[in-house]
Amino acid sequence: MTFSEALAKERGPTEAPFIVTYRPGAKVLTFVGADHVFTNDNSTIDSIRRAYADTNPSMVIVEGFPTALGRNPEPILQAVRRRDAPDADSFAQGEPAFTASLALARNVPFVGGEPTMTEEIDGLVAKGYKRDDVLFAFVLRSLGQARRSGEMPVGNAAAFKARYERESRAVAQMTRTEASPEAQFIADYLRIVGVDPITDVDMPFRTDPGTKTLLARMAADNMRFRDEHLLATILQELTRNDRLLVVYGSSHWTTLSRALEHRLGKPLIVVVPQP
């Protein structure tokens, strides 16, 4: 399903975070619908702590990195170690690294819930999107997170340049492609979005799923692909583990809610109030 506010109203909570618990037979699946955060003092962090205490998971699935990296992958362990550093990046400050840190503290294995970036890109190209536009969107997704977290302030050309170079290199390395120069990205942004990315206050929302723009349609198709992979990972891990915890953005629960209910039964939903 494609995420929409109407779907969120139909399926359950419209405000994150919330905790959804399924009890099929003797098993427990807890899904924390997170609001993406970059501090230790907020209701998403409180929800994750509560879910660990209530579920006592034997396995954890975390957003933001591929399942193919295996259990407790070293890049995420490094992010956990960076979490309390003064110059910690947005991923280290976010709820995925926090979720992983609690798993490590409890001696519980964790795994990513994402397909690989190559799988995502190939899936979108197969749907008819141009590969260059897809690569552009993946760099933009990371830039949007940096702007959302405050690492790349609106109007700061130097911060934009530094972050663009970092993210474009990372995407190029993961996809075995050549990174586009900053000037080319800005020109493409102006062509696709219509404004300058350095001063665009709406950058974090340009890749939200929808139907009205090229980027929104691409994001919607990609979210469906990611959801299919996440659902398969959940069902696989639930066959191996009695108590499974999933921490993902709330919209992923919304779009997967019917499929999860069909397989696991009606859940108990608890909305966690803002502090």
C-alpha contacts under 8 A as a table, 3 or more apart, distances in Angstrom:
res1	aa1	res2	aa2	distance
1	M	224	R	6.74
1	M	255	T	5.24
1	M	256	L	7.38
2	T	209	P	7.27
2	T	210	G	7.35
2	T	220	A	6.01
2	T	221	D	7.96
2	T	223	M	7.77
2	T	224	R	6.98
2	T	255	T	6.43
3	F	7	L	6.41
3	F	8	A	7.41
3	F	209	P	6.68
3	F	210	G	7.37
3	F	220	A	7.55
3	F	251	S	6.55
3	F	254	T	7.05
3	F	255	T	5.81
4	S	7	L	5.13
4	S	8	A	6.33
4	S	210	G	7.53
5	E	8	A	4.98
5	E	9	K	6.23
5	E	14	T	7.38
6	A	9	K	5.17
6	A	10	E	6.23
7	L	10	E	5.00
7	L	11	R	6.02
7	L	254	T	7.20
7	L	255	T	7.84
8	A	11	R	5.25
8	A	12	G	5.86
8	A	13	P	6.49
8	A	14	T	5.43
8	A	251	S	7.80
8	A	254	T	5.88
9	K	12	G	5.71
9	K	13	P	6.66
9	K	14	T	5.91
11	R	254	T	6.41
11	R	257	S	7.05
11	R	258	R	7.99
12	G	254	T	7.47
13	P	16	A	7.18
13	P	18	F	7.35
13	P	271	V	7.16
15	E	18	F	7.74
15	E	271	V	7.95
16	A	33	G	6.25
16	A	34	A	5.85
16	A	35	D	5.31
16	A	44	T	7.73
16	A	250	S	6.14
16	A	271	V	7.34
16	A	272	V	7.68
17	P	32	V	7.07
17	P	33	G	5.30
17	P	34	A	4.74
17	P	35	D	5.51
17	P	43	S	6.71
17	P	44	T	5.48
17	P	47	S	6.97
17	P	250	S	6.86
17	P	271	V	6.42
17	P	272	V	5.89
17	P	273	P	7.88
18	F	32	V	5.91
18	F	33	G	5.15
18	F	34	A	6.89
18	F	47	S	7.09
18	F	250	S	7.66
18	F	269	I	6.97
18	F	270	V	5.59
18	F	271	V	4.24
18	F	272	V	5.41
19	I	30	T	6.89
19	I	31	F	5.86
19	I	32	V	4.61
19	I	33	G	6.15
19	I	47	S	6.94
19	I	51	A	7.23
19	I	269	I	5.74
19	I	270	V	5.13
19	I	271	V	6.36
19	I	272	V	7.41
20	V	30	T	5.61
20	V	31	F	5.07
20	V	32	V	6.33
20	V	33	G	7.59
20	V	267	P	6.18
20	V	268	L	5.66
20	V	269	I	4.50
20	V	270	V	6.44
21	T	28	V	7.04
21	T	29	L	5.72
21	T	30	T	4.41
21	T	31	F	6.37
21	T	267	P	5.28
21	T	268	L	5.18
21	T	269	I	6.52
22	Y	28	V	5.74
22	Y	29	L	5.08
22	Y	30	T	6.35
22	Y	264	L	6.40
22	Y	265	G	6.87
22	Y	266	K	6.85
22	Y	267	P	4.67
22	Y	268	L	6.70
23	R	26	A	6.85
23	R	27	K	5.61
23	R	28	V	4.68
23	R	29	L	6.51
23	R	264	L	7.14
23	R	265	G	7.63
23	R	267	P	7.39
24	P	27	K	5.50
24	P	28	V	6.66
24	P	264	L	5.30
24	P	265	G	6.67
26	A	242	D	7.10
27	K	238	L	7.66
27	K	241	N	7.84
27	K	242	D	4.64
27	K	243	R	5.94
28	V	55	T	7.32
28	V	242	D	6.17
28	V	243	R	4.79
28	V	244	L	6.23
29	L	238	L	7.60
29	L	243	R	6.03
29	L	244	L	4.86
29	L	245	L	5.94
29	L	246	V	7.62
30	T	51	A	7.02
30	T	55	T	6.91
30	T	244	L	6.34
30	T	245	L	4.88
30	T	246	V	6.18
31	F	245	L	6.00
31	F	246	V	4.69
31	F	247	V	5.94
31	F	248	Y	7.48
31	F	253	W	7.51
32	V	47	S	6.99
32	V	48	I	6.71
32	V	51	A	7.28
32	V	245	L	7.74
32	V	246	V	6.17
32	V	247	V	4.83
32	V	248	Y	6.36
32	V	249	G	7.93
32	V	250	S	7.40
33	G	247	V	6.57
33	G	248	Y	5.70
33	G	249	G	5.35
33	G	250	S	3.71
33	G	251	S	7.34
33	G	252	H	7.63
33	G	253	W	6.29
34	A	44	T	5.63
34	A	247	V	6.75
34	A	248	Y	5.74
34	A	249	G	4.58
34	A	250	S	4.98
35	D	44	T	6.06
35	D	249	G	6.06
35	D	250	S	6.47
36	H	44	T	7.72
36	H	94	G	6.95
36	H	95	E	6.74
36	H	249	G	6.61
37	V	42	N	7.75
37	V	44	T	7.26
37	V	93	Q	7.82
37	V	94	G	5.47
37	V	95	E	6.16
37	V	149	S	7.80
38	F	90	S	6.53
38	F	93	Q	4.85
38	F	94	G	4.51
38	F	95	E	6.97
38	F	149	S	6.33
39	T	42	N	6.99
39	T	93	Q	6.30
39	T	94	G	6.99
40	N	45	I	6.33
41	D	45	I	6.77
41	D	46	D	7.80
42	N	45	I	5.62
42	N	46	D	6.45
42	N	274	Q	7.09
42	N	275	P	6.41
43	S	46	D	4.76
43	S	47	S	5.94
43	S	272	V	6.55
43	S	273	P	6.69
43	S	274	Q	5.34
43	S	275	P	6.07
44	T	47	S	4.97
44	T	48	I	6.29
44	T	95	E	7.59
45	I	48	I	5.17
45	I	49	R	6.31
45	I	95	E	6.83
45	I	98	F	7.78
46	D	49	R	5.19
46	D	50	R	6.16
47	S	50	R	5.02
47	S	51	A	6.04
47	S	272	V	6.58
48	I	51	A	5.05
48	I	52	Y	6.26
48	I	99	T	6.92
48	I	247	V	7.51
49	R	52	Y	5.27
49	R	53	A	6.33
50	R	53	A	5.10
50	R	54	D	6.05
51	A	54	D	5.14
51	A	55	T	5.72
51	A	56	N	7.79
51	A	245	L	7.56
52	Y	55	T	5.36
52	Y	56	N	5.29
52	Y	57	P	6.50
52	Y	245	L	7.62
53	A	56	N	5.63
55	T	243	R	6.56
55	T	244	L	7.69
55	T	245	L	7.27
56	N	243	R	6.99
57	P	60	V	6.75
57	P	108	V	7.31
57	P	243	R	4.71
57	P	244	L	5.24
57	P	245	L	5.83
58	S	108	V	5.83
58	S	109	P	7.28
58	S	241	N	6.35
58	S	242	D	7.05
58	S	243	R	5.40
58	S	244	L	6.18
59	M	108	V	6.00
59	M	109	P	5.49
59	M	110	F	5.84
59	M	237	E	7.65
59	M	241	N	6.67
59	M	243	R	6.76
59	M	244	L	5.15
59	M	245	L	6.42
60	V	103	A	7.24
60	V	108	V	7.37
60	V	109	P	6.47
60	V	110	F	4.52
60	V	111	V	6.39
60	V	244	L	5.87
60	V	245	L	4.75
60	V	246	V	5.79
60	V	247	V	7.82
61	I	110	F	5.70
61	I	111	V	5.09
61	I	112	G	5.56
61	I	113	G	5.76
61	I	234	I	7.67
61	I	244	L	7.74
61	I	245	L	6.27
61	I	246	V	4.71
61	I	247	V	6.44
62	V	65	F	7.57
62	V	96	P	5.91
62	V	99	T	7.18
62	V	100	A	7.45
62	V	110	F	6.99
62	V	111	V	6.15
62	V	112	G	4.86
62	V	113	G	5.74
62	V	246	V	6.15
62	V	247	V	5.37
62	V	248	Y	6.50
63	E	96	P	6.08
63	E	112	G	5.90
63	E	113	G	5.56
63	E	114	E	6.70
63	E	247	V	6.52
63	E	248	Y	5.25
63	E	249	G	7.64
64	G	96	P	6.94
64	G	112	G	6.72
64	G	113	G	7.28
64	G	114	E	6.53
65	F	69	L	7.73
65	F	112	G	4.99
65	F	113	G	6.68
65	F	114	E	5.53
65	F	115	P	7.84
65	F	116	T	7.78
66	P	69	L	5.73
66	P	111	V	7.94
66	P	112	G	5.00
66	P	113	G	5.97
66	P	114	E	4.25
66	P	115	P	5.12
66	P	116	T	5.21
66	P	117	M	7.95
67	T	70	G	5.84
67	T	111	V	5.85
67	T	112	G	4.39
67	T	113	G	5.27
67	T	114	E	5.63
67	T	115	P	6.40
67	T	116	T	7.64
67	T	233	T	7.94
68	A	112	G	7.76
68	A	115	P	7.34
68	A	116	T	6.98
69	L	73	P	5.88
69	L	111	V	7.76
69	L	112	G	7.44
70	G	73	P	5.99
70	G	111	V	6.13
70	G	112	G	7.63
71	R	109	P	6.17
71	R	110	F	5.57
71	R	111	V	4.87
71	R	112	G	7.90
72	N	76	I	7.08
72	N	77	L	6.91
72	N	109	P	6.13
72	N	110	F	5.50
72	N	111	V	6.21
73	P	76	I	5.66
73	P	77	L	6.46
73	P	111	V	7.69
74	E	77	L	4.90
74	E	78	Q	6.16
75	P	78	Q	5.11
75	P	79	A	6.39
76	I	79	A	4.85
76	I	80	V	6.24
76	I	97	A	6.89
76	I	100	A	7.60
77	L	80	V	5.09
77	L	81	R	6.35
77	L	100	A	7.88
78	Q	81	R	5.06
78	Q	82	R	6.29
79	A	82	R	5.01
79	A	83	R	6.16
79	A	91	F	7.11
79	A	92	A	4.76
79	A	97	A	6.33
80	V	83	R	5.14
80	V	92	A	6.10
80	V	97	A	5.43
80	V	98	F	7.10
80	V	100	A	7.09
80	V	101	S	5.90
81	R	84	D	7.24
82	R	85	A	5.29
82	R	88	A	5.60
82	R	89	D	7.92
82	R	92	A	6.06
83	R	88	A	5.71
83	R	89	D	7.95
83	R	92	A	4.78
83	R	93	Q	5.52
83	R	97	A	7.39
83	R	98	F	7.96
84	D	88	A	6.79
84	D	93	Q	7.91
85	A	88	A	5.16
88	A	92	A	5.93
88	A	93	Q	6.41
89	D	92	A	5.43
89	D	93	Q	6.31
89	D	151	E	7.69
90	S	93	Q	4.98
90	S	94	G	5.96
90	S	145	Q	7.42
90	S	146	A	6.45
90	S	149	S	6.09
90	S	151	E	7.29
91	F	94	G	5.08
91	F	96	P	7.40
91	F	97	A	6.79
92	A	96	P	7.90
92	A	97	A	5.46
92	A	98	F	7.79
93	Q	97	A	6.82
93	Q	98	F	7.46
94	G	97	A	5.90
94	G	98	F	6.58
95	E	98	F	4.83
95	E	99	T	5.92
96	P	99	T	5.05
96	P	100	A	6.23
96	P	247	V	7.38
97	A	100	A	4.99
97	A	101	S	6.09
98	F	101	S	4.98
98	F	102	L	6.46
99	T	102	L	5.39
99	T	103	A	6.41
99	T	247	V	7.36
100	A	103	A	5.02
100	A	104	L	6.22
100	A	110	F	6.69
101	S	104	L	5.16
101	S	105	A	6.20
102	L	105	A	4.95
102	L	106	R	6.22
103	A	106	R	5.16
103	A	107	N	6.04
103	A	108	V	4.84
103	A	109	P	6.41
103	A	110	F	6.67
104	L	107	N	4.95
104	L	108	V	5.97
104	L	109	P	7.17
105	A	108	V	7.72
113	G	229	H	7.21
113	G	230	L	5.19
113	G	233	T	6.53
114	E	226	R	6.18
114	E	229	H	6.60
114	E	230	L	6.38
115	P	119	E	6.16
115	P	120	E	6.55
115	P	226	R	6.44
115	P	229	H	6.25
116	T	119	E	5.15
116	T	120	E	6.37
117	M	120	E	4.99
117	M	121	I	6.11
117	M	174	M	7.09
117	M	175	T	7.11
118	T	121	I	5.13
118	T	122	D	6.03
118	T	174	M	7.48
118	T	175	T	5.93
119	E	122	D	5.18
119	E	123	G	6.02
120	E	123	G	5.12
120	E	124	L	6.35
120	E	222	N	6.72
120	E	225	F	7.20
120	E	226	R	7.63
121	I	124	L	5.22
121	I	125	V	6.18
121	I	131	R	7.33
121	I	134	V	6.46
121	I	135	L	7.50
122	D	125	V	5.10
122	D	126	A	6.07
123	G	126	A	5.13
123	G	127	K	6.55
123	G	222	N	7.77
123	G	225	F	7.50
124	L	127	K	5.05
124	L	128	G	6.73
124	L	129	Y	5.84
124	L	134	V	7.23
124	L	218	M	7.30
124	L	221	D	7.19
124	L	222	N	6.68
125	V	128	G	5.15
125	V	129	Y	4.79
125	V	130	K	6.08
125	V	131	R	5.95
125	V	134	V	7.62
126	A	129	Y	7.27
129	Y	133	D	7.06
129	Y	134	V	6.84
129	Y	218	M	7.66
130	K	133	D	5.30
130	K	134	V	6.32
131	R	134	V	4.99
131	R	135	L	6.20
132	D	135	L	5.16
132	D	136	F	6.13
133	D	136	F	4.94
133	D	137	A	6.19
134	V	137	A	5.06
134	V	138	F	6.35
134	V	218	M	7.82
135	L	138	F	5.15
135	L	139	V	6.43
135	L	171	V	7.65
136	F	139	V	5.36
136	F	140	L	6.19
136	F	185	F	7.31
137	A	140	L	4.91
137	A	141	R	6.07
137	A	207	T	7.25
137	A	215	L	6.89
138	F	141	R	5.08
138	F	142	S	6.72
138	F	171	V	7.32
139	V	142	S	5.42
139	V	143	L	6.32
139	V	164	Y	7.82
139	V	167	E	6.05
139	V	168	S	5.84
139	V	171	V	6.60
140	L	143	L	4.87
140	L	144	G	5.93
140	L	207	T	7.62
141	R	144	G	5.18
141	R	145	Q	6.52
141	R	204	P	7.55
141	R	207	T	6.43
142	S	145	Q	5.19
142	S	146	A	6.42
142	S	167	E	6.62
143	L	146	A	5.03
143	L	147	R	6.27
143	L	152	M	7.95
143	L	163	R	7.16
143	L	164	Y	6.99
143	L	167	E	7.22
143	L	203	M	7.94
143	L	204	P	7.63
144	G	147	R	5.10
144	G	148	R	6.06
144	G	203	M	5.49
144	G	204	P	3.94
144	G	205	F	7.29
144	G	206	R	7.96
145	Q	148	R	4.95
145	Q	149	S	6.11
145	Q	204	P	6.23
146	A	149	S	5.24
146	A	150	G	6.29
146	A	151	E	5.19
146	A	152	M	5.56
146	A	163	R	7.86
147	R	150	G	5.18
147	R	151	E	5.91
147	R	152	M	4.76
147	R	153	P	5.98
147	R	154	V	7.32
147	R	203	M	7.39
147	R	204	P	6.48
148	R	151	E	7.75
148	R	204	P	5.94
149	S	152	M	7.76
150	G	153	P	5.66
151	E	159	A	7.75
152	M	156	N	7.01
152	M	159	A	5.41
152	M	160	F	5.95
152	M	163	R	7.19
153	P	156	N	5.67
153	P	159	A	7.21
153	P	160	F	7.92
154	V	198	I	6.17
154	V	199	T	5.19
154	V	200	D	6.70
154	V	201	V	6.21
155	G	198	I	5.26
155	G	199	T	4.61
155	G	200	D	7.91
156	N	159	A	5.43
156	N	160	F	6.21
156	N	198	I	6.73
156	N	199	T	7.88
157	A	160	F	4.99
157	A	161	K	6.08
157	A	198	I	6.11
158	A	161	K	5.11
158	A	162	A	6.23
159	A	162	A	5.22
159	A	163	R	6.08
160	F	163	R	5.23
160	F	164	Y	5.84
160	F	198	I	6.41
161	K	164	Y	5.13
161	K	165	E	6.15
161	K	182	E	7.01
162	A	165	E	5.34
162	A	166	R	6.38
163	R	166	R	5.07
163	R	167	E	6.11
164	Y	167	E	5.25
164	Y	168	S	5.80
164	Y	182	E	6.85
165	E	168	S	5.38
165	E	169	R	6.06
165	E	182	E	7.29
166	R	169	R	5.38
166	R	170	A	6.29
167	E	170	A	5.00
167	E	171	V	6.20
168	S	171	V	5.21
168	S	172	A	6.03
168	S	179	A	5.48
168	S	180	S	7.15
169	R	172	A	5.03
169	R	173	Q	6.01
169	R	179	A	5.82
170	A	173	Q	5.13
170	A	174	M	6.22
171	V	174	M	5.17
171	V	175	T	6.04
171	V	177	T	8.00
171	V	179	A	7.60
172	A	175	T	5.19
172	A	176	R	5.46
172	A	177	T	4.72
172	A	178	E	5.53
172	A	179	A	5.27
173	Q	176	R	5.14
173	Q	177	T	6.75
180	S	184	Q	6.16
180	S	185	F	6.58
181	P	184	Q	5.32
181	P	185	F	6.54
182	E	185	F	5.11
182	E	186	I	6.26
183	A	186	I	5.16
183	A	187	A	6.19
184	Q	187	A	5.03
184	Q	188	D	6.11
185	F	188	D	5.04
185	F	189	Y	6.03
186	I	189	Y	4.97
186	I	190	L	6.19
186	I	196	D	6.78
186	I	197	P	6.50
187	A	190	L	5.16
187	A	191	R	6.23
188	D	191	R	4.93
188	D	192	I	5.98
189	Y	192	I	5.18
189	Y	193	V	5.37
189	Y	194	G	6.72
189	Y	195	V	6.96
189	Y	196	D	6.88
189	Y	197	P	6.51
190	L	193	V	5.47
190	L	194	G	4.37
190	L	195	V	5.05
190	L	196	D	5.89
190	L	197	P	7.62
191	R	194	G	5.65
192	I	214	L	7.68
193	V	206	R	8.00
195	V	199	T	7.96
195	V	200	D	6.63
196	D	199	T	5.74
196	D	200	D	5.99
197	P	200	D	4.94
197	P	203	M	6.93
200	D	203	M	5.55
201	V	204	P	7.74
202	D	205	F	5.56
202	D	206	R	6.55
203	M	206	R	5.32
204	P	207	T	7.14
205	F	208	D	5.24
206	R	215	L	6.68
206	R	216	A	6.92
207	T	215	L	5.52
207	T	216	A	5.50
207	T	218	M	7.97
207	T	219	A	5.74
208	D	215	L	7.84
208	D	216	A	5.68
208	D	219	A	6.18
208	D	220	A	7.55
209	P	215	L	7.91
209	P	216	A	4.68
209	P	217	R	6.31
209	P	218	M	7.41
209	P	219	A	4.68
209	P	220	A	4.16
209	P	221	D	7.88
209	P	223	M	7.29
210	G	213	T	7.49
210	G	216	A	4.53
210	G	217	R	5.42
210	G	219	A	7.16
210	G	220	A	5.67
211	T	214	L	7.71
211	T	216	A	5.67
211	T	217	R	4.81
211	T	220	A	7.56
212	K	216	A	6.41
212	K	217	R	6.96
213	T	216	A	5.10
213	T	217	R	6.13
214	L	217	R	5.26
214	L	218	M	6.09
215	L	218	M	5.05
215	L	219	A	6.01
216	A	219	A	5.01
216	A	220	A	6.12
217	R	220	A	5.08
217	R	221	D	6.27
218	M	221	D	5.22
218	M	222	N	6.06
219	A	222	N	4.97
219	A	223	M	5.91
220	A	223	M	5.09
220	A	224	R	6.37
221	D	224	R	5.26
221	D	225	F	6.46
222	N	225	F	5.01
222	N	226	R	6.15
223	M	226	R	4.95
223	M	227	D	5.93
224	R	227	D	4.99
224	R	228	E	6.17
225	F	228	E	5.22
225	F	229	H	6.46
226	R	229	H	5.16
226	R	230	L	6.11
227	D	230	L	4.92
227	D	231	L	5.99
227	D	252	H	6.76
227	D	255	T	7.70
227	D	256	L	6.85
228	E	231	L	5.24
228	E	232	A	6.27
229	H	232	A	5.18
229	H	233	T	6.17
230	L	233	T	5.01
230	L	234	I	6.10
231	L	234	I	5.06
231	L	235	L	6.21
231	L	256	L	7.46
231	L	260	L	7.91
232	A	235	L	5.27
232	A	236	Q	6.08
233	T	236	Q	5.11
233	T	237	E	6.06
234	I	237	E	5.27
234	I	238	L	5.97
234	I	246	V	7.97
235	L	238	L	5.05
235	L	239	T	6.44
236	Q	239	T	5.41
236	Q	240	R	6.84
237	E	240	R	5.10
237	E	241	N	5.98
237	E	244	L	7.41
238	L	241	N	5.08
238	L	242	D	6.49
238	L	243	R	7.49
238	L	244	L	6.42
239	T	242	D	7.60
241	N	244	L	6.45
248	Y	252	H	6.70
248	Y	253	W	7.61
249	G	252	H	5.75
249	G	253	W	7.39
250	S	253	W	5.41
250	S	254	T	6.58
251	S	254	T	4.95
251	S	255	T	6.32
252	H	255	T	5.27
252	H	256	L	6.06
253	W	256	L	5.04
253	W	257	S	5.45
254	T	257	S	5.22
255	T	258	R	7.42
256	L	259	A	5.42
256	L	260	L	6.11
257	S	260	L	5.14
257	S	261	E	6.00
258	R	261	E	5.13
258	R	262	H	6.03
259	A	262	H	5.12
259	A	263	R	6.39
260	L	263	R	5.27
260	L	264	L	5.72
260	L	265	G	7.37
261	E	264	L	5.14
261	E	265	G	4.59
261	E	266	K	5.38
261	E	267	P	7.15
262	H	265	G	5.97
